[in-house]
Amino acid sequence: MNIAKTLDLRLKLGNLCLAAILSLVPTTMTIGFLGIHGMLLCRELENSVTDKKSLESFKLNCKTSNYKTSLNYLIWVWLFVMIPTWRWFYIGHYRRVVKSSSDEK
């Protein structure tokens, strides 16, 4: 059984908003882990640099690059988490609405 288009649109938009908000936590965790991994790589590379003059500029460049790269992945990680979450929420709510409307008849 199908549901009305307006109810379907409301379900899609409501679940999209819910998924967008709830996917912020795993996205933040993933970006945080990527940032920590980058900092660990920077520290390992700092230990291998023998020229002490270029060490300070290397540290700054490495940390800046790590920060920028992590932020560049932010929207992609968020979308990668949000879209399946939204679809999962939508399918669950759609089935519940269809079942409740068929039970009423």
N, CA, C and O atoms as a DFTB+ gen file, in Angstrom:
420 C
 N C O
     1  1       0.836      -1.179       0.000
     2  2       0.000       0.000       0.000
     3  2       0.886       1.251       0.000
     4  3       1.911       1.298       0.681
     5  1       0.481       2.245      -0.763
     6  2       1.238       3.490      -0.840
     7  2       0.640       4.519       0.109
     8  3      -0.516       4.421       0.519
     9  1       1.456       5.502       0.442
    10  2       0.977       6.595       1.285
    11  2       0.900       7.851       0.430
    12  3       1.429       7.895      -0.680
    13  1       0.238       8.864       0.959
    14  2       0.069      10.115       0.218
    15  2       1.423      10.783      -0.030
    16  3       2.354      10.641       0.762
    17  1       1.512      11.511      -1.140
    18  2       2.778      12.164      -1.503
    19  2       3.212      13.187      -0.468
    20  3       4.405      13.327      -0.197
    21  1       2.256      13.904       0.112
    22  2       2.633      14.907       1.111
    23  2       3.190      14.237       2.364
    24  3       4.157      14.724       2.951
    25  1       2.591      13.135       2.773
    26  2       3.108      12.404       3.941
    27  2       4.471      11.806       3.630
    28  3       5.360      11.810       4.482
    29  1       4.641      11.296       2.428
    30  2       5.922      10.741       2.022
    31  2       7.004      11.823       2.011
    32  3       8.123      11.586       2.465
    33  1       6.675      12.995       1.500
    34  2       7.635      14.102       1.485
    35  2       7.995      14.528       2.907
    36  3       9.159      14.787       3.212
    37  1       6.982      14.597       3.772
    38  2       7.250      14.943       5.171
    39  2       8.151      13.912       5.834
    40  3       9.044      14.265       6.604
    41  1       7.915      12.626       5.533
    42  2       8.770      11.574       6.082
    43  2      10.206      11.728       5.580
    44  3      11.153      11.614       6.359
    45  1      10.366      11.983       4.293
    46  2      11.704      12.122       3.732
    47  2      12.446      13.311       4.334
    48  3      13.606      13.191       4.730
    49  1      11.774      14.454       4.400
    50  2      12.432      15.656       4.927
    51  2      12.712      15.545       6.424
    52  3      13.779      15.939       6.894
    53  1      11.758      15.012       7.161
    54  2      11.954      14.849       8.607
    55  2      13.096      13.898       8.917
    56  3      13.917      14.164       9.795
    57  1      13.142      12.797       8.198
    58  2      14.222      11.837       8.428
    59  2      15.554      12.360       7.925
    60  3      16.599      12.015       8.477
    61  1      15.536      13.187       6.889
    62  2      16.774      13.813       6.424
    63  2      17.340      14.745       7.494
    64  3      18.543      14.738       7.756
    65  1      16.483      15.536       8.101
    66  2      16.936      16.432       9.177
    67  2      17.449      15.637      10.371
    68  3      18.485      15.971      10.946
    69  1      16.731      14.597      10.739
    70  2      17.154      13.748      11.854
    71  2      18.499      13.088      11.566
    72  3      19.382      13.072      12.423
    73  1      18.653      12.551      10.371
    74  2      19.915      11.900      10.001
    75  2      21.056      12.914       9.932
    76  3      22.182      12.605      10.321
    77  1      20.772      14.117       9.440
    78  2      21.814      15.153       9.346
    79  2      22.337      15.519      10.728
    80  3      23.538      15.712      10.916
    81  1      21.433      15.611      11.683
    82  2      21.854      15.969      13.049
    83  2      22.578      14.810      13.719
    84  3      23.641      14.995      14.312
    85  1      22.004      13.618      13.625
    86  2      22.590      12.474      14.318
    87  2      23.900      12.003      13.689
    88  3      24.701      11.358      14.365
    89  1      24.135      12.304      12.429
    90  2      25.386      11.878      11.788
    91  2      26.551      12.799      12.133
    92  3      27.687      12.528      11.743
    93  1      26.287      13.877      12.856
    94  2      27.378      14.772      13.250
    95  2      28.331      14.107      14.242
    96  3      29.530      14.382      14.224
    97  1      27.815      13.246      15.094
    98  2      28.668      12.595      16.102
    99  2      29.687      11.660      15.448
   100  3      30.882      11.811      15.706
   101  1      29.267      10.693      14.605
   102  2      30.297       9.850      13.990
   103  2      31.214      10.616      13.038
   104  3      32.377      10.251      12.866
   105  1      30.696      11.673      12.422
   106  2      31.543      12.486      11.550
   107  2      32.625      13.184      12.363
   108  3      33.789      13.200      11.965
   109  1      32.251      13.753      13.486
   110  2      33.216      14.417      14.357
   111  2      34.258      13.435      14.866
   112  3      35.445      13.755      14.932
   113  1      33.815      12.249      15.220
   114  2      34.758      11.231      15.687
   115  2      35.736      10.838      14.576
   116  3      36.932      10.693      14.826
   117  1      35.238      10.667      13.373
   118  2      36.097      10.271      12.253
   119  2      37.119      11.357      11.931
   120  3      38.300      11.067      11.740
   121  1      36.662      12.606      11.872
   122  2      37.590      13.709      11.590
   123  2      38.608      13.844      12.720
   124  3      39.778      14.136      12.472
   125  1      38.169      13.634      13.951
   126  2      39.096      13.661      15.087
   127  2      40.151      12.573      14.990
   128  3      41.330      12.823      15.242
   129  1      39.732      11.362      14.624
   130  2      40.688      10.269      14.468
   131  2      41.659      10.547      13.327
   132  3      42.849      10.253      13.442
   133  1      41.161      11.112      12.227
   134  2      42.054      11.482      11.123
   135  2      43.060      12.549      11.562
   136  3      44.230      12.498      11.184
   137  1      42.597      13.512      12.359
   138  2      43.489      14.555      12.854
   139  2      44.562      14.003      13.774
   140  3      45.724      14.400      13.686
   141  1      44.178      13.092      14.655
   142  2      45.151      12.472      15.565
   143  2      46.153      11.642      14.778
   144  3      47.351      11.662      15.062
   145  1      45.652      10.912      13.788
   146  2      46.550      10.124      12.949
   147  2      47.556      11.030      12.228
   148  3      48.739      10.700      12.138
   149  1      47.089      12.150      11.725
   150  2      47.983      13.099      11.070
   151  2      49.017      13.670      12.013
   152  3      50.174      13.851      11.633
   153  1      48.616      13.955      13.240
   154  2      49.565      14.482      14.222
   155  2      50.624      13.433      14.569
   156  3      51.795      13.764      14.757
   157  1      50.209      12.174      14.651
   158  2      51.184      11.114      14.907
   159  2      52.164      10.981      13.740
   160  3      53.357      10.766      13.950
   161  1      51.657      11.110      12.509
   162  2      52.548      11.077      11.354
   163  2      53.518      12.251      11.374
   164  3      54.701      12.087      11.074
   165  1      53.022      13.433      11.724
   166  2      53.897      14.612      11.805
   167  2      55.002      14.390      12.832
   168  3      56.156      14.745      12.596
   169  1      54.646      13.806      13.966
   170  2      55.641      13.575      15.009
   171  2      56.706      12.577      14.553
   172  3      57.893      12.753      14.829
   173  1      56.271      11.529      13.852
   174  2      57.246      10.559      13.327
   175  2      58.162      11.202      12.292
   176  3      59.364      10.937      12.273
   177  1      57.597      12.046      11.432
   178  2      58.422      12.716      10.425
   179  2      59.358      13.731      11.056
   180  3      60.477      13.918      10.578
   181  1      58.920      14.392      12.125
   182  2      59.795      15.346      12.817
   183  2      61.026      14.648      13.373
   184  3      62.129      15.196      13.351
   185  1      60.826      13.432      13.873
   186  2      61.958      12.679      14.431
   187  2      62.970      12.285      13.360
   188  3      64.147      12.082      13.658
   189  1      62.515      12.179      12.123
   190  2      63.430      11.759      11.060
   191  2      64.144      12.930      10.385
   192  3      65.070      12.714       9.604
   193  1      63.726      14.171      10.674
   194  2      64.373      15.344      10.078
   195  2      65.687      15.597      10.799
   196  3      65.727      15.686      12.027
   197  1      66.761      15.713      10.027
   198  2      68.083      15.920      10.633
   199  2      68.485      17.396      10.673
   200  3      69.273      17.797      11.529
   201  1      67.956      18.199       9.762
   202  2      68.296      19.619       9.704
   203  2      67.437      20.386      10.708
   204  3      66.227      20.517      10.524
   205  1      68.054      20.884      11.751
   206  2      67.319      21.554      12.822
   207  2      66.766      22.914      12.402
   208  3      65.795      23.389      12.990
   209  1      67.374      23.556      11.384
   210  2      66.881      24.856      10.926
   211  2      65.496      24.729      10.288
   212  3      64.620      25.570      10.492
   213  1      65.326      23.684       9.533
   214  2      64.045      23.521       8.836
   215  2      63.000      22.803       9.686
   216  3      61.861      22.630       9.251
   217  1      63.374      22.385      10.884
   218  2      62.450      21.621      11.729
   219  2      61.231      22.445      12.135
   220  3      60.108      21.943      12.086
   221  1      61.434      23.698      12.534
   222  2      60.301      24.521      12.980
   223  2      59.325      24.801      11.845
   224  3      58.111      24.733      12.040
   225  1      59.842      25.112      10.671
   226  2      58.950      25.359       9.538
   227  2      58.251      24.063       9.120
   228  3      57.096      24.080       8.696
   229  1      58.960      22.952       9.244
   230  2      58.351      21.664       8.929
   231  2      57.200      21.357       9.883
   232  3      56.141      20.907       9.448
   233  1      57.397      21.595      11.168
   234  2      56.343      21.349      12.157
   235  2      55.099      22.164      11.831
   236  3      53.982      21.647      11.843
   237  1      55.305      23.438      11.541
   238  2      54.181      24.318      11.239
   239  2      53.462      23.872       9.971
   240  3      52.233      23.804       9.940
   241  1      54.232      23.568       8.921
   242  2      53.624      23.121       7.662
   243  2      52.890      21.799       7.818
   244  3      51.817      21.613       7.245
   245  1      53.448      20.897       8.572
   246  2      52.828      19.589       8.755
   247  2      51.507      19.718       9.519
   248  3      50.508      19.113       9.133
   249  1      51.499      20.494      10.586
   250  2      50.278      20.671      11.380
   251  2      49.206      21.410      10.584
   252  3      48.027      21.065      10.660
   253  1      49.608      22.417       9.828
   254  2      48.655      23.158       9.004
   255  2      48.067      22.271       7.907
   256  3      46.863      22.297       7.652
   257  1      48.919      21.498       7.272
   258  2      48.450      20.594       6.213
   259  2      47.508      19.540       6.778
   260  3      46.501      19.208       6.154
   261  1      47.827      19.019       7.941
   262  2      46.971      18.028       8.585
   263  2      45.598      18.616       8.886
   264  3      44.574      17.983       8.630
   265  1      45.583      19.809       9.421
   266  2      44.323      20.477       9.766
   267  2      43.474      20.733       8.516
   268  3      42.277      20.446       8.502
   269  1      44.100      21.269       7.481
   270  2      43.365      21.571       6.250
   271  2      42.854      20.303       5.568
   272  3      41.725      20.269       5.079
   273  1      43.679      19.274       5.537
   274  2      43.266      18.021       4.903
   275  2      42.112      17.382       5.657
   276  3      41.172      16.880       5.039
   277  1      42.169      17.393       6.964
   278  2      41.066      16.832       7.762
   279  2      39.773      17.591       7.499
   280  3      38.714      16.979       7.359
   281  1      39.846      18.907       7.431
   282  2      38.643      19.699       7.174
   283  2      38.129      19.524       5.747
   284  3      36.929      19.652       5.505
   285  1      39.022      19.233       4.801
   286  2      38.580      18.985       3.429
   287  2      37.732      17.723       3.332
   288  3      36.848      17.630       2.479
   289  1      37.992      16.765       4.189
   290  2      37.229      15.525       4.180
   291  2      35.921      15.632       4.966
   292  3      35.104      14.713       4.920
   293  1      35.716      16.701       5.664
   294  2      34.559      16.834       6.556
   295  2      33.228      16.618       5.842
   296  3      32.423      15.805       6.295
   297  1      32.978      17.310       4.758
   298  2      31.693      17.207       4.068
   299  2      31.505      15.821       3.478
   300  3      30.389      15.301       3.469
   301  1      32.586      15.208       2.980
   302  2      32.467      13.875       2.383
   303  2      32.174      12.811       3.426
   304  3      31.355      11.921       3.198
   305  1      32.834      12.899       4.556
   306  2      32.571      11.940       5.634
   307  2      31.146      12.116       6.134
   308  3      30.441      11.135       6.371
   309  1      30.720      13.370       6.296
   310  2      29.359      13.639       6.782
   311  2      28.318      13.074       5.806
   312  3      27.352      12.445       6.237
   313  1      28.502      13.289       4.515
   314  2      27.573      12.740       3.526
   315  2      27.611      11.212       3.505
   316  3      26.573      10.562       3.385
   317  1      28.795      10.651       3.622
   318  2      28.944       9.201       3.617
   319  2      28.221       8.562       4.802
   320  3      27.715       7.445       4.691
   321  1      28.171       9.254       5.917
   322  2      27.462       8.745       7.096
   323  2      25.980       9.089       7.019
   324  3      25.140       8.262       7.375
   325  1      25.644      10.282       6.566
   326  2      24.265      10.761       6.607
   327  2      23.344      10.043       5.628
   328  3      22.224       9.692       6.001
   329  1      23.766       9.816       4.417
   330  2      22.866       9.264       3.399
   331  2      22.367       7.863       3.762
   332  3      21.160       7.634       3.693
   333  1      23.222       6.919       4.143
   334  2      22.679       5.616       4.554
   335  2      21.822       5.702       5.820
   336  3      20.838       4.977       5.966
   337  1      22.207       6.595       6.728
   338  2      21.410       6.777       7.951
   339  2      20.029       7.288       7.601
   340  3      19.031       6.794       8.126
   341  1      19.963       8.270       6.723
   342  2      18.673       8.806       6.296
   343  2      17.813       7.720       5.653
   344  3      16.629       7.595       5.966
   345  1      18.402       6.946       4.767
   346  2      17.650       5.899       4.071
   347  2      17.140       4.851       5.057
   348  3      16.015       4.368       4.924
   349  1      17.946       4.505       6.026
   350  2      17.557       3.529       7.035
   351  2      16.393       4.065       7.869
   352  3      15.422       3.346       8.106
   353  1      16.481       5.322       8.316
   354  2      15.386       5.935       9.075
   355  2      14.120       6.016       8.235
   356  3      13.031       5.690       8.708
   357  1      14.264       6.451       6.987
   358  2      13.098       6.618       6.111
   359  2      12.381       5.295       5.867
   360  3      11.157       5.218       5.969
   361  1      13.142       4.258       5.545
   362  2      12.516       2.958       5.289
   363  2      11.789       2.450       6.522
   364  3      10.674       1.939       6.416
   365  1      12.401       2.585       7.681
   366  2      11.753       2.159       8.921
   367  2      10.465       2.921       9.201
   368  3       9.449       2.319       9.546
   369  1      10.502       4.238       9.055
   370  2       9.303       5.038       9.301
   371  2       8.240       4.801       8.229
   372  3       7.048       4.800       8.533
   373  1       8.655       4.604       6.999
   374  2       7.714       4.336       5.912
   375  2       6.951       3.034       6.192
   376  3       5.729       2.976       6.059
   377  1       7.685       2.010       6.576
   378  2       7.036       0.728       6.891
   379  2       6.076       0.865       8.057
   380  3       4.989       0.287       8.044
   381  1       6.476       1.632       9.071
   382  2       5.609       1.824      10.229
   383  2       4.330       2.562       9.836
   384  3       3.245       2.198      10.290
   385  1       4.444       3.590       9.002
   386  2       3.275       4.362       8.575
   387  2       2.364       3.503       7.700
   388  3       1.144       3.546       7.859
   389  1       2.924       2.740       6.798
   390  2       2.118       1.880       5.934
   391  2       1.407       0.824       6.764
   392  3       0.232       0.537       6.530
   393  1       2.103       0.246       7.725
   394  2       1.494      -0.786       8.571
   395  2       0.368      -0.204       9.427
   396  3      -0.686      -0.822       9.580
   397  1       0.594       0.976       9.977
   398  2      -0.437       1.586      10.826
   399  2      -1.639       2.012       9.997
   400  3      -2.771       1.929      10.473
   401  1      -1.418       2.471       8.758
   402  2      -2.550       2.857       7.929
   403  2      -3.329       1.631       7.436
   404  3      -4.541       1.710       7.239
   405  1      -2.643       0.498       7.236
   406  2      -3.355      -0.709       6.811
   407  2      -4.079      -1.346       8.001
   408  3      -5.097      -2.013       7.813
   409  1      -3.575      -1.152       9.207
   410  2      -4.255      -1.667      10.404
   411  2      -5.542      -0.907      10.701
   412  3      -6.490      -1.460      11.260
   413  1      -5.564       0.371      10.320
   414  2      -6.749       1.188      10.569
   415  2      -7.913       0.808       9.651
   416  3      -9.073       1.052       9.985
   417  1      -7.612       0.224       8.524
   418  2      -8.677      -0.112       7.562
   419  2      -9.300      -1.442       7.827
   420  3     -10.206      -1.854       7.102
